[in-house]
Amino acid sequence: MENKLNNKTIIEVTNLSKSFNQTMVLNDINFKLFEGESLAIIGASGSGKSVLLKNIIGLLSPDKGSIKINNEEMVNLKRSIKEKILLDLGITFQHGALFDSLQNWENIVFKVRNKEKLSNKNAKELAFSIIKHLGLNSDILDLYPSEISGGMQKRVAIARAICGNPKVLLFDEPTSGLDPVTGSLIDKLIKSAVKTVGGSAITITHDMASVCRIADKVILIDKQTISWSGTPKEMLKSDNAKIKDFIKSTNPKLFI
């Protein structure tokens, strides 16, 4: 399914496969992310969703296949060139991956601080301008990640991802472990970030209510490959057994 508003391809994954110790994790993965599009990737735990994300950003290398970002082949690309391309991406990992030795405000502005030569005052103001939309107060800025709750750490990680208005946002389980109110705040922020900068987003999630709020397109990974794709509306009406079973196991209320 192509984005009817803009057919510019931002990320294109073609025939991607990845295995570990001769165990196939991803097999022949193919999809495109278009400019201005929000894509949700769903699937059972261990289905390879996070592995796919790590291949896209270069933390892992596929056994075969192609990954293009803005038409630039990323597989086996020279590291210096790859790093410049990745500067346009905002990324969150499943467990936050904040820098323990940096205060929260330093974590949030980490990527843009040196690039824009921000003073400490301006950097803190930038950090606060983001976290206030995530339900966080300014008093957490001078604390370290270990001094705030896990839910707060997740929101600081999301603030870091969107800081600087990157054109591509990649989220790994951004709402997991959060209360519904905070989860809804994050969904609104993802939608706003994509709309404001004209960017694109890939969100890995088990939160089916979130999928319905943020996604233009959904793909299901099952048995190492993409077994279904479509819009959220098509997903809820689908007769595909795998889709129905996955939704019922995660959020049966969506069928009510």
Secondary structure, DSSP 8 states (H G I E B T S, - for coil): ---SS---EEEEEEEEEEEETTEEEEEEEEEEEETT-EEEEE--TTSSHHHHHHHHTTSS--SEEEEEETTEE-TT--HHHHHHHHTTEEEE-TT----TTS-HHHHHTHHHHHHHT--HHHHHHHHHHHHGGGT--GGGTTS-GGGS-HHHHHHHHHHHHHTT--SEEEEESTTTTS-HHHHHHHHHHHHHHHHHHT-EEEEE-S-HHHHHHH-SEEEEEETTEEEEEE-HHHHHH---HHHHHHHHHH-GGGG-
